[in-house]
Amino acid sequence: MPRERQDLYPEEIDAGYSEKILHEIFAKYHVEARRLQKVYSSRVKILVGMEVDWIRPSSAAFISRLISDFHFDLFIGSVHHVHGIPIDYNSDLYEKALSKSGGTNKDLFEDYFDLQYDMLTALKPPIVGHFDLIRLKSNDPNTDFVKTEGLWKKIQRNLAFVEFLALGGHFTMSDDSHGIDQVGSHYREMLQFADGIGITQITYLEHGSPTTDLRFPDITTRTTELSEVEDHALFAPSLVT
């Protein structure tokens, strides 16, 4: 999604991008995605959506305008910044955000999940993106959240809000690809991980009568058994990186 000038990434600044240019690129993406959706409608079911980037409270109005201006089939609610600083871009920026939070991973993790909760309550996204992205650049990415006092309560609060798994939530899959060469990346490992933690069904979206979110009246949710996904030819080891 387009962002305000203060939130441009280094390579976007180097390329001379502005908020206006990002918006124009985004508009072209929407037009092309809808075109491809029609062209290939008889061969593949394509949904057109966007991943929103919650950065600060003012993000609510910015994102709401995008949702109003462009008619999407869905959107994914994500957090990539803490204190206005990207936490998944590189280690230097992660350390900068870490320092602003107080200097410990626990401090930054708590700030991340508080910001995520703000996003969840304000936007109520139909899909939540990479719930624990904050682990990515951490020097201790395998921190046991359950054993971290205070932090686990914030995570439980966020999970309760989206009613995840046993609470009625759903698990879906995404490669988070940023280019053609990344499509399907690590799906085999993801399926093994899902199986290992007891996830038995995968939820996906398609066109149909709405079942969960009336903001998207043409979209419904479906579920399939994890075992069926594992057996699909698309996920054969020789085809998945």
Secondary structure, DSSP 8 states (H G I E B T S, - for coil): ----GGG--HHHHHTT--HHHHHHHHHHHHHHHHHHHHHTTTT-----EEEEE--STTHHHHHHHHHHHS--SEEEEE--EETTEESSS-HHHHHHHHHHHTSSHHHHHHHHHHHHHHHHHHH--SEE--TTGGGTT-SSTT--GGGSTTHHHHHHHHHHHHT-GGGS---------SSGGGTTTTHHHHHHHHHHTT--EEEEEEESS-SS-TTSTTEEEEEEEHHHHHTSGGG-TTT--
